[in-house]
């Protein structure tokens, strides 16, 4: 019987699959805990448990595209299901039916986005009831920059909404995710600048936390042989090729693992990383370009 101690026990069942099926497992997105993000999630949970506040505590999480914001939100969706305190999730990116931020939030909480809501009739009593009865303690807003980088008039509406959600009427923590431009807009409003803790998801450096993240990710991949984690050049190639972006690094590990199964080597090696562009092109996987993100305003 093979010794698969180099692989997480939860992944051992994949070794009964065909090689092709194992390659498909490697391209599945998985959550790998790492301290910086785990600390943010823990802080959010504590903030949700705070009561009797004039204004509920809120947080803005910023980072360029590919820094891990979406994967963090997906993890929050899983965790809040077992928490007593519930979250509501909305995304501004390509909002369906052209709904505003207010309408998206009302829809997710359970207030019908009807003509009366559009006409600004008083929906506060119904909204307060739904928030209390469902023990909703937080609103998570993805792509918040899409709501804050509009016309000045629309910006003022959305900034006022963010204030009201966290105010005494509703008492909701607001956890907003977006690119650094969102922080610049928030800072224009002195009240919101004071109320929002701003946290950044930064690019990785070739440090111990990065190496731990990579090793933990590979630990969950169904490869029959162990990867040499003592080889520091291996980590450096992964970091440099991925330009320090979480999304790029994950794609590199997925593609390299798929290639390792296909060629029979069954571990991630330099030959895979040296040819990663060809491997990824063959798999129709693309990396994000940090220089392009900078030009488009994805970085502060």
C-alpha beads as a LAMMPS data file, in Angstrom:
LAMMPS data file: protein, C-alpha beads

300 atoms
299 bonds

1 atom types
1 bond types

-500.0 500.0 xlo xhi
-500.0 500.0 ylo yhi
-500.0 500.0 zlo zhi

Masses

1 110.0

Atoms # bond

1 1 1 0.000 0.000 0.000
2 1 1 1.374 3.423 -0.976
3 1 1 2.271 5.945 1.701
4 1 1 0.455 9.194 1.010
5 1 1 1.446 10.932 4.246
6 1 1 2.638 13.894 2.154
7 1 1 -1.001 14.550 1.169
8 1 1 -3.823 15.847 3.373
9 1 1 -6.039 12.939 4.552
10 1 1 -9.098 14.595 3.007
11 1 1 -7.484 14.180 -0.420
12 1 1 -6.553 10.500 -0.086
13 1 1 -9.812 9.335 -1.655
14 1 1 -8.772 10.953 -4.944
15 1 1 -6.043 8.357 -5.432
16 1 1 -8.705 5.835 -6.421
17 1 1 -9.552 7.996 -9.443
18 1 1 -8.047 7.764 -12.908
19 1 1 -5.142 10.042 -13.774
20 1 1 -7.438 12.189 -15.907
21 1 1 -9.908 12.531 -13.043
22 1 1 -7.089 13.523 -10.680
23 1 1 -5.961 16.269 -13.055
24 1 1 -9.496 17.661 -12.931
25 1 1 -9.388 17.588 -9.122
26 1 1 -6.198 19.673 -9.238
27 1 1 -7.932 22.503 -11.078
28 1 1 -10.679 22.813 -8.457
29 1 1 -10.412 25.940 -6.311
30 1 1 -9.825 25.164 -2.637
31 1 1 -9.472 27.267 0.502
32 1 1 -6.085 27.213 2.176
33 1 1 -5.981 29.059 5.524
34 1 1 -3.151 31.535 6.061
35 1 1 -2.625 33.910 8.995
36 1 1 -3.243 37.311 7.401
37 1 1 -6.662 36.385 5.997
38 1 1 -7.659 34.201 8.951
39 1 1 -6.990 37.182 11.227
40 1 1 -9.308 39.347 9.112
41 1 1 -12.090 36.752 9.220
42 1 1 -11.720 36.362 12.985
43 1 1 -11.849 40.143 13.420
44 1 1 -15.013 40.365 11.311
45 1 1 -16.712 37.717 13.435
46 1 1 -15.863 39.615 16.620
47 1 1 -17.157 42.865 15.103
48 1 1 -20.472 41.150 14.306
49 1 1 -20.848 40.122 17.945
50 1 1 -20.545 43.686 19.250
51 1 1 -23.899 45.148 20.323
52 1 1 -25.299 48.417 21.670
53 1 1 -23.100 50.505 19.393
54 1 1 -24.197 53.893 18.050
55 1 1 -22.513 52.863 14.815
56 1 1 -21.693 49.243 14.054
57 1 1 -18.001 48.677 13.286
58 1 1 -17.179 48.288 9.600
59 1 1 -14.226 47.309 7.440
60 1 1 -13.013 47.957 3.904
61 1 1 -10.769 45.240 2.468
62 1 1 -8.795 46.457 -0.525
63 1 1 -6.506 44.744 -2.972
64 1 1 -5.814 44.497 -6.692
65 1 1 -7.634 42.002 -8.867
66 1 1 -6.330 38.518 -8.102
67 1 1 -5.306 39.281 -4.510
68 1 1 -7.807 36.845 -2.988
69 1 1 -10.811 39.041 -2.192
70 1 1 -13.334 36.789 -3.932
71 1 1 -12.000 33.595 -2.347
72 1 1 -12.213 35.265 1.072
73 1 1 -15.845 36.193 0.438
74 1 1 -16.623 32.624 -0.647
75 1 1 -15.083 31.368 2.591
76 1 1 -17.195 33.836 4.592
77 1 1 -20.300 32.445 2.870
78 1 1 -19.415 28.971 4.139
79 1 1 -18.490 29.975 7.672
80 1 1 -21.426 32.240 8.455
81 1 1 -23.811 29.309 7.922
82 1 1 -22.712 27.871 11.274
83 1 1 -22.425 31.229 13.045
84 1 1 -25.313 32.553 15.110
85 1 1 -24.723 35.930 13.482
86 1 1 -25.688 35.953 9.810
87 1 1 -24.350 37.824 6.804
88 1 1 -25.982 39.054 3.610
89 1 1 -23.883 39.128 0.441
90 1 1 -24.186 41.447 -2.546
91 1 1 -21.912 42.254 -5.462
92 1 1 -21.945 45.422 -7.473
93 1 1 -20.138 43.907 -10.450
94 1 1 -22.563 43.728 -13.357
95 1 1 -25.528 44.077 -11.009
96 1 1 -28.520 42.201 -12.469
97 1 1 -31.409 44.204 -13.858
98 1 1 -29.468 47.416 -13.334
99 1 1 -30.288 47.447 -9.613
100 1 1 -28.676 50.071 -7.407
101 1 1 -26.677 49.156 -4.314
102 1 1 -29.744 49.866 -2.167
103 1 1 -31.966 47.625 -4.286
104 1 1 -29.438 44.784 -4.274
105 1 1 -29.243 44.894 -0.471
106 1 1 -33.026 45.030 -0.053
107 1 1 -33.426 42.077 -2.393
108 1 1 -30.902 39.929 -0.504
109 1 1 -32.428 40.727 2.895
110 1 1 -35.877 39.838 1.597
111 1 1 -37.549 43.178 0.946
112 1 1 -39.173 43.026 -2.478
113 1 1 -37.551 45.395 -4.937
114 1 1 -40.875 46.777 -6.013
115 1 1 -42.214 50.068 -7.253
116 1 1 -42.743 51.285 -3.696
117 1 1 -39.091 50.636 -2.843
118 1 1 -38.005 52.491 -5.955
119 1 1 -40.232 55.417 -4.952
120 1 1 -38.449 55.605 -1.580
121 1 1 -41.522 54.800 0.505
122 1 1 -40.824 54.053 4.148
123 1 1 -39.567 50.477 4.266
124 1 1 -37.601 50.896 7.515
125 1 1 -40.035 48.935 9.767
126 1 1 -40.073 45.932 7.424
127 1 1 -36.311 46.085 6.975
128 1 1 -35.682 46.319 10.719
129 1 1 -37.975 43.343 11.337
130 1 1 -36.229 41.165 8.751
131 1 1 -32.778 42.068 10.057
132 1 1 -33.757 41.254 13.646
133 1 1 -35.763 38.097 12.900
134 1 1 -32.947 36.599 10.814
135 1 1 -30.213 37.863 13.166
136 1 1 -28.453 39.543 10.261
137 1 1 -25.406 41.291 11.659
138 1 1 -23.417 42.192 8.546
139 1 1 -23.624 43.159 4.898
140 1 1 -20.753 41.951 2.698
141 1 1 -20.381 44.036 -0.463
142 1 1 -18.085 42.828 -3.241
143 1 1 -16.779 45.168 -5.951
144 1 1 -17.674 48.181 -3.785
145 1 1 -15.630 50.413 -6.094
146 1 1 -18.369 49.989 -8.718
147 1 1 -20.738 51.749 -6.301
148 1 1 -18.267 54.449 -5.283
149 1 1 -16.713 55.411 -8.622
150 1 1 -19.881 56.736 -10.242
151 1 1 -21.151 60.296 -10.661
152 1 1 -20.825 62.610 -7.663
153 1 1 -24.587 62.404 -7.102
154 1 1 -24.613 58.584 -7.120
155 1 1 -21.546 58.507 -4.892
156 1 1 -23.310 60.660 -2.300
157 1 1 -26.345 58.352 -2.365
158 1 1 -24.222 55.246 -1.821
159 1 1 -22.040 56.848 0.847
160 1 1 -25.180 57.924 2.709
161 1 1 -26.519 54.371 2.427
162 1 1 -23.336 52.952 3.959
163 1 1 -23.722 55.347 6.896
164 1 1 -27.367 54.416 7.436
165 1 1 -26.763 50.661 7.340
166 1 1 -24.248 50.897 10.182
167 1 1 -26.294 53.454 12.121
168 1 1 -28.520 52.810 15.126
169 1 1 -31.620 52.026 13.013
170 1 1 -30.126 48.899 11.501
171 1 1 -26.832 48.296 13.320
172 1 1 -25.240 46.316 10.510
173 1 1 -21.513 45.846 10.150
174 1 1 -20.519 46.638 6.582
175 1 1 -17.651 44.597 5.162
176 1 1 -16.802 46.056 1.774
177 1 1 -14.299 44.603 -0.695
178 1 1 -12.765 46.476 -3.597
179 1 1 -9.718 47.907 -5.308
180 1 1 -7.713 50.710 -3.630
181 1 1 -9.729 53.392 -5.443
182 1 1 -12.589 52.600 -3.037
183 1 1 -10.494 53.706 -0.055
184 1 1 -9.775 57.042 -1.701
185 1 1 -13.502 57.681 -2.164
186 1 1 -14.313 56.726 1.445
187 1 1 -11.660 59.122 2.721
188 1 1 -13.543 62.012 1.112
189 1 1 -16.269 61.536 3.728
190 1 1 -14.843 62.318 7.157
191 1 1 -17.459 60.259 9.020
192 1 1 -16.930 57.136 6.920
193 1 1 -13.164 57.549 7.057
194 1 1 -13.415 57.336 10.868
195 1 1 -15.854 54.430 10.897
196 1 1 -14.134 52.102 8.451
197 1 1 -11.032 50.139 9.283
198 1 1 -9.118 49.729 6.010
199 1 1 -7.161 46.520 5.527
200 1 1 -5.084 45.569 2.490
201 1 1 -4.591 42.193 0.835
202 1 1 -1.058 42.702 -0.367
203 1 1 1.083 40.920 -2.910
204 1 1 3.089 38.016 -1.564
205 1 1 6.806 38.235 -0.948
206 1 1 9.093 35.218 -0.776
207 1 1 8.772 34.949 2.997
208 1 1 7.803 32.238 5.474
209 1 1 4.054 32.945 5.186
210 1 1 4.215 32.616 1.400
211 1 1 6.174 29.363 1.603
212 1 1 3.699 28.026 4.163
213 1 1 0.778 28.931 1.874
214 1 1 2.342 27.180 -1.134
215 1 1 3.268 24.097 0.891
216 1 1 -0.237 23.930 2.398
217 1 1 -1.819 24.199 -1.047
218 1 1 0.366 21.437 -2.504
219 1 1 -0.393 19.331 0.601
220 1 1 -4.014 19.202 -0.607
221 1 1 -3.208 18.174 -4.195
222 1 1 -3.512 14.443 -5.055
223 1 1 0.083 13.923 -6.211
224 1 1 1.573 10.489 -5.559
225 1 1 5.049 11.803 -4.712
226 1 1 6.130 14.614 -2.363
227 1 1 7.342 17.942 -3.713
228 1 1 10.736 19.050 -2.405
229 1 1 9.887 21.881 -0.024
230 1 1 13.548 22.249 0.951
231 1 1 14.249 23.641 -2.509
232 1 1 13.969 27.393 -1.967
233 1 1 14.457 28.102 -5.684
234 1 1 11.171 26.306 -6.323
235 1 1 9.302 28.770 -4.104
236 1 1 11.112 31.723 -5.679
237 1 1 10.097 30.661 -9.200
238 1 1 6.460 30.298 -8.134
239 1 1 6.455 33.716 -6.477
240 1 1 8.212 35.538 -9.326
241 1 1 6.172 33.927 -12.097
242 1 1 2.961 34.693 -10.217
243 1 1 4.128 38.269 -9.518
244 1 1 2.996 37.839 -5.915
245 1 1 -0.728 37.627 -6.752
246 1 1 -2.707 34.900 -4.996
247 1 1 -4.812 34.105 -8.065
248 1 1 -1.707 33.686 -10.240
249 1 1 0.072 31.533 -7.671
250 1 1 -2.923 29.213 -7.321
251 1 1 -3.209 28.853 -11.104
252 1 1 0.501 28.027 -11.362
253 1 1 0.200 25.320 -8.698
254 1 1 -2.912 23.878 -10.324
255 1 1 -1.352 23.791 -13.802
256 1 1 1.958 22.375 -12.549
257 1 1 0.148 19.630 -10.618
258 1 1 -1.941 18.715 -13.664
259 1 1 1.235 18.485 -15.753
260 1 1 2.958 16.376 -13.074
261 1 1 0.149 13.825 -13.180
262 1 1 0.052 13.804 -16.982
263 1 1 3.816 13.251 -17.413
264 1 1 3.959 10.693 -14.590
265 1 1 6.426 12.581 -12.382
266 1 1 3.702 13.052 -9.719
267 1 1 5.371 16.004 -7.987
268 1 1 5.876 19.668 -8.840
269 1 1 9.401 20.217 -10.140
270 1 1 11.518 22.866 -11.850
271 1 1 10.734 21.447 -15.292
272 1 1 7.082 22.311 -14.759
273 1 1 7.779 25.844 -13.542
274 1 1 10.339 26.506 -16.289
275 1 1 7.698 25.596 -18.874
276 1 1 4.679 26.939 -17.008
277 1 1 3.718 29.445 -19.716
278 1 1 3.495 26.656 -22.305
279 1 1 1.649 24.367 -19.862
280 1 1 -0.864 27.066 -18.941
281 1 1 -1.373 28.104 -22.557
282 1 1 -2.115 24.478 -23.421
283 1 1 -4.686 24.398 -20.598
284 1 1 -6.126 27.792 -21.659
285 1 1 -5.207 29.315 -18.282
286 1 1 -4.040 32.932 -18.181
287 1 1 -2.158 34.874 -15.526
288 1 1 -2.984 38.424 -14.468
289 1 1 -0.455 41.071 -15.454
290 1 1 0.541 43.263 -12.511
291 1 1 1.736 46.051 -14.823
292 1 1 -1.671 46.135 -16.499
293 1 1 -3.416 46.239 -13.113
294 1 1 -1.302 49.252 -12.174
295 1 1 -2.237 51.030 -15.397
296 1 1 -5.927 50.345 -14.779
297 1 1 -5.810 51.666 -11.221
298 1 1 -5.950 48.282 -9.500
299 1 1 -3.178 49.318 -7.112
300 1 1 -2.961 52.194 -4.690

Bonds

1 1 1 2
2 1 2 3
3 1 3 4
4 1 4 5
5 1 5 6
6 1 6 7
7 1 7 8
8 1 8 9
9 1 9 10
10 1 10 11
11 1 11 12
12 1 12 13
13 1 13 14
14 1 14 15
15 1 15 16
16 1 16 17
17 1 17 18
18 1 18 19
19 1 19 20
20 1 20 21
21 1 21 22
22 1 22 23
23 1 23 24
24 1 24 25
25 1 25 26
26 1 26 27
27 1 27 28
28 1 28 29
29 1 29 30
30 1 30 31
31 1 31 32
32 1 32 33
33 1 33 34
34 1 34 35
35 1 35 36
36 1 36 37
37 1 37 38
38 1 38 39
39 1 39 40
40 1 40 41
41 1 41 42
42 1 42 43
43 1 43 44
44 1 44 45
45 1 45 46
46 1 46 47
47 1 47 48
48 1 48 49
49 1 49 50
50 1 50 51
51 1 51 52
52 1 52 53
53 1 53 54
54 1 54 55
55 1 55 56
56 1 56 57
57 1 57 58
58 1 58 59
59 1 59 60
60 1 60 61
61 1 61 62
62 1 62 63
63 1 63 64
64 1 64 65
65 1 65 66
66 1 66 67
67 1 67 68
68 1 68 69
69 1 69 70
70 1 70 71
71 1 71 72
72 1 72 73
73 1 73 74
74 1 74 75
75 1 75 76
76 1 76 77
77 1 77 78
78 1 78 79
79 1 79 80
80 1 80 81
81 1 81 82
82 1 82 83
83 1 83 84
84 1 84 85
85 1 85 86
86 1 86 87
87 1 87 88
88 1 88 89
89 1 89 90
90 1 90 91
91 1 91 92
92 1 92 93
93 1 93 94
94 1 94 95
95 1 95 96
96 1 96 97
97 1 97 98
98 1 98 99
99 1 99 100
100 1 100 101
101 1 101 102
102 1 102 103
103 1 103 104
104 1 104 105
105 1 105 106
106 1 106 107
107 1 107 108
108 1 108 109
109 1 109 110
110 1 110 111
111 1 111 112
112 1 112 113
113 1 113 114
114 1 114 115
115 1 115 116
116 1 116 117
117 1 117 118
118 1 118 119
119 1 119 120
120 1 120 121
121 1 121 122
122 1 122 123
123 1 123 124
124 1 124 125
125 1 125 126
126 1 126 127
127 1 127 128
128 1 128 129
129 1 129 130
130 1 130 131
131 1 131 132
132 1 132 133
133 1 133 134
134 1 134 135
135 1 135 136
136 1 136 137
137 1 137 138
138 1 138 139
139 1 139 140
140 1 140 141
141 1 141 142
142 1 142 143
143 1 143 144
144 1 144 145
145 1 145 146
146 1 146 147
147 1 147 148
148 1 148 149
149 1 149 150
150 1 150 151
151 1 151 152
152 1 152 153
153 1 153 154
154 1 154 155
155 1 155 156
156 1 156 157
157 1 157 158
158 1 158 159
159 1 159 160
160 1 160 161
161 1 161 162
162 1 162 163
163 1 163 164
164 1 164 165
165 1 165 166
166 1 166 167
167 1 167 168
168 1 168 169
169 1 169 170
170 1 170 171
171 1 171 172
172 1 172 173
173 1 173 174
174 1 174 175
175 1 175 176
176 1 176 177
177 1 177 178
178 1 178 179
179 1 179 180
180 1 180 181
181 1 181 182
182 1 182 183
183 1 183 184
184 1 184 185
185 1 185 186
186 1 186 187
187 1 187 188
188 1 188 189
189 1 189 190
190 1 190 191
191 1 191 192
192 1 192 193
193 1 193 194
194 1 194 195
195 1 195 196
196 1 196 197
197 1 197 198
198 1 198 199
199 1 199 200
200 1 200 201
201 1 201 202
202 1 202 203
203 1 203 204
204 1 204 205
205 1 205 206
206 1 206 207
207 1 207 208
208 1 208 209
209 1 209 210
210 1 210 211
211 1 211 212
212 1 212 213
213 1 213 214
214 1 214 215
215 1 215 216
216 1 216 217
217 1 217 218
218 1 218 219
219 1 219 220
220 1 220 221
221 1 221 222
222 1 222 223
223 1 223 224
224 1 224 225
225 1 225 226
226 1 226 227
227 1 227 228
228 1 228 229
229 1 229 230
230 1 230 231
231 1 231 232
232 1 232 233
233 1 233 234
234 1 234 235
235 1 235 236
236 1 236 237
237 1 237 238
238 1 238 239
239 1 239 240
240 1 240 241
241 1 241 242
242 1 242 243
243 1 243 244
244 1 244 245
245 1 245 246
246 1 246 247
247 1 247 248
248 1 248 249
249 1 249 250
250 1 250 251
251 1 251 252
252 1 252 253
253 1 253 254
254 1 254 255
255 1 255 256
256 1 256 257
257 1 257 258
258 1 258 259
259 1 259 260
260 1 260 261
261 1 261 262
262 1 262 263
263 1 263 264
264 1 264 265
265 1 265 266
266 1 266 267
267 1 267 268
268 1 268 269
269 1 269 270
270 1 270 271
271 1 271 272
272 1 272 273
273 1 273 274
274 1 274 275
275 1 275 276
276 1 276 277
277 1 277 278
278 1 278 279
279 1 279 280
280 1 280 281
281 1 281 282
282 1 282 283
283 1 283 284
284 1 284 285
285 1 285 286
286 1 286 287
287 1 287 288
288 1 288 289
289 1 289 290
290 1 290 291
291 1 291 292
292 1 292 293
293 1 293 294
294 1 294 295
295 1 295 296
296 1 296 297
297 1 297 298
298 1 298 299
299 1 299 300
